[in-house]
Amino acid sequence: MNDLVLIEDRNRVRLLTLNRPEALNAFNDDVYDAATEALREAAADPALAVVVITGQGKAFSAGQDLSELGAPRIHDDGLRHGFQPFIEAVEAFPKPLIAAVNGLGIGIGLTLLPHCDFVLMAEDARLKAPFVDLGVTTEAGSSFLLPAMIGWAATAHILYTAPWIDADYAVQIGLAWRAVPPEELMTETMYLAEYIAQKPVPSLVATKQILLAARLDATRHARERENEAFGRLVGAPANREAIAAFKEKRPADFTKLPKN
């Protein structure tokens, strides 16, 4: 474990704080790996009942670190790293999982949320799914989870047009459970988490298992389709133009790309 994900355990609740504030808590392989390890340990610890995820500083998470999207890390230890093990740990997490969205949630900072049992957002927090703008497609099983949670039209709007989503709208469409004043976010979140954590852990686990059973296979199949499409699109002309525009701090121009 390292300090990229801070861990605090209290009253049978594990608080995970993404701790890369200088990069707006963007996920690189090291952050993914630290978060995955913390989730696996919490899942296996019978003394822990609930996990809360939040971010340090002014962002929840700015999403995937684009430097690694354009040039994936090479690991020679024979282990699996990065996004895939993380999302596998999240989608099947056996205990109540709560997100406290303290600021910007972009990319995985949004697609993580449908996997959570509760999402509380600071009133000034905002979300965005910029996948099409990056020349790729959505991730994390969200092609199934988002329509099931918020409906087809709201999902299409979020994925096709990549708007900024404020906390009130997120609650309105069902992407978040509550919007609270920023200064009250962690108090409200931990109150909920500690209240749930008083319940018997075997009952919480059994109930979560029953809830997950109805959607887990569909989520995994959706993620397989997403991974296949994402793999085709990463490194394609639109994605190369989007990454170049990001690095050069200019608008992307997709009008002159090859037609096929």
HELIX and SHEET records of a PDB file:
HELIX    1   1 PRO A   21  ALA A   23  5                                   3    
HELIX    2   2 ASP A   29  ALA A   44  1                                  16    
HELIX    3   3 LEU A   66  GLY A   70  1                                   5    
HELIX    4   4 PHE A   83  GLU A   91  1                                   9    
HELIX    5   5 ILE A  108  THR A  111  1                                   4    
HELIX    6   6 LEU A  113  HIS A  115  5                                   3    
HELIX    7   7 VAL A  132  LEU A  134  5                                   3    
HELIX    8   8 SER A  142  ILE A  150  1                                   9    
HELIX    9   9 TRP A  152  THR A  161  1                                  10    
HELIX   10  10 ALA A  167  ILE A  173  1                                   7    
HELIX   11  11 PRO A  182  GLU A  184  5                                   3    
HELIX   12  12 LEU A  185  ALA A  197  1                                  13    
HELIX   13  13 VAL A  201  ALA A  213  1                                  13    
HELIX   14  14 LEU A  216  LEU A  233  1                                  18    
HELIX   15  15 PRO A  237  GLU A  248  1                                  12    
SHEET    1   A 6 VAL A   5  ARG A  10  0                                        
SHEET    2   A 6 VAL A  13  LEU A  18 -1                                        
SHEET    3   A 6 VAL A  50  GLY A  55  1                                        
SHEET    4   A 6 LEU A  97  VAL A 101  1                                        
SHEET    5   A 6 PHE A 118  ALA A 122  1                                        
SHEET    6   A 6 ARG A 178  VAL A 180  1                                        
SHEET    1   B 4 ALA A  59  SER A  61  0                                        
SHEET    2   B 4 LEU A 104  ILE A 106  1                                        
SHEET    3   B 4 ARG A 126  LYS A 128  1                                        
SHEET    4   B 4 ILE A 165  ASP A 166 -1                                        
END                                                                             
